[in-house]
């Protein structure tokens, strides 16, 4: 499966954010890299259907299930980790699978502790776990490693690679180490 972006343009007022962007993302991780303010998040918002491009096309997403990690964790602060996963996944929630992934991401069993009491890194790993546990055909990740130390970053990247397998993943990052061995789209 591939995602094709062809001649994508998007402006906000007089500010052009994406200019004639074209690329193909095939199986596995494709990294999207650019300085802040260059349109990386706008690109993901277009792919998610949250923004409309001014012109250009996106191919390969029709009828596909998309899972995402946004720059913000977007967790329900009053619920526990399990409560957040149950809420987001509904009938798809499997406690054993969830616990195995949380262990892999080094997120301890916090019982009924509300997410508002978690550290920033714990919240980030939970947001990533939620995206990886959801059924998906395409995974979109906007700076998913923010707030993670090198060890947790490496664990998270390994979990993404293993879980996604051959499904397309667009990984927005500033860190060239995250892009090692992956195709890179520069905006």
N, C-alpha and C positions, 0 to 999 in steps of 0.2 A: 504494500500500500504506500502511496506517495501523496504528499500535499504539494500542490503547485500554486505558486503565487506569481501572477503575471501582470507586470506594469502597474503595480498598486501605487496609488497616490492618495494622500490625505493631508488636508490643511485645516487649521483652526484659524478662521479669519484670514489675515494676510500671512500667517506663519505656516509655511509648508513643512510638514513633519516627515512624511514619506514621499519620496520622489521617484516614480517609475521603478519601484522595487520588484525584482523578479528573482525567484530561486525555486528549487525543488528540494523538499525534505523527504528523504526515503526512510527506510527502516532504521531504528535505533536513534541515537541522540544526534541532533543538529544544534549547534550553539549559535545563538544570535548575540553579537557583540557590537557595542558602539558606546560612545560617551553618553553621559546622562543627558536627557532631553532630546535624544536623536530619534525617538519614535518606537523604541522596542516595546514598551507597554501598549502603545497605540496599535502596533501590529498584532499583538496577542488579543487585544480587545476586538479588533476586526475579525480575527479568526474565530473568536468566541461568539460573534454576532452581537456584541455589545456596542459596536461602532460600525458605521457604514463607510466604506471607502468613497472618495470622490470619483475615482475611476479605477479600472483594473479589475482583475478577477482572482478568485480563490477556487481551486479545484481540489476535489478529493475529500471534502468534509461533509458533503450532503449525506444525511442518514447515518453519520458516524457519531459515536458516543465520545464526548470530549470531557476529560477531567483536567483540573487546573489547580495550580497554587498561585495565588496572587501575591503582590508585594506585601499586602497586609494579610495577617493570618486568618481573619474572618471567622473566628471561633465564637461559640456561645459561651461567654465568660462565666456564667453562673452554673454551667454544667461541668461534669467531670470529663476526663478524656474519653471514657467509654460512652458517656452520654452524648458527647459531640459526634462520635463515630456512629452510634445508633441513630441519631437524628439525621445525619447526612446520608447514611447508607440504607436506612429503612430495612426492608426484607433481605437486602444483600448482606447485612451485617452478620459476620461469623466470628464469635468471640475467640476461638482458637487461632484462626488466621490473623485476626487483629493483634492478639497478644504476641504472636510470633514476629510480626512486623515491628511492633513497638519495641520488643526486645532487641531486634536487629538494629533499630535506630537508637538503642540505648536510652529509651524512655521508660523509666521505672513504673511499676504498678503503683499508682497514686490513690487507688481506691476511690472514695467519693470526693476527694479534694477538688474544689472548683478550679477551672482553668485560670481564673483571674489571679490565683496564687502561684501559678507556674512562672518560671524564669522565661525570658524571651526565647532562649534556645529550645526549651521544652515546648513552648507554643509552636515554634517553627517546625519542629520535628513532628508534632501532632498534625499540623496543617498538611505536611507532606504525606504522612501516613494516611490521612483521610483521602487525599487525591490518589494514592497508590492502591488503596483498597476498593475504590469505586470501580465499577466495570467501565472500561474505556477502550476505545480504538485509537485515540490520539491523546497525548499528554502534553499540556502546555504549562511551563514552569517559569514564573517571573521572579528571578533572584531568589530561588528556593533555599539558598544556604546562608542568607543574611543572619548574622548573630551566632553562627555555628563555628566552633573551633575546628582546627584542621582534622582532628580525629573524627569528630561527628560529621564533618563535611565529607570525608572519605567514605564513612559508613553510608551516608545518605546517597551519595553518587553511586555506590555499589548496589544499594537497594533499588534505585531507579533503573539502573542497567538490567538488573536481574528481573525485576517485575515487568518492565516494559518489553523486554525481549526484542522482537522484530517490529513492534509497533512504533510509529513515528513519535518522537519526543522533540519538542522545541524548547531548548533551555536558554533562557536569557541570563547572561552572566557578565561580570566584569573581569573575572579571574581566568587568565589564559590556561591555568592548570586544569580547570573544569573542562576545557575544550580539547585536552590532549587526546589525539587519535580520532576526533570527531570532525565532521565537516563544519565549517564556520561561515555564517552569513554576517557580513559587516554592513551596517547601515550608514 
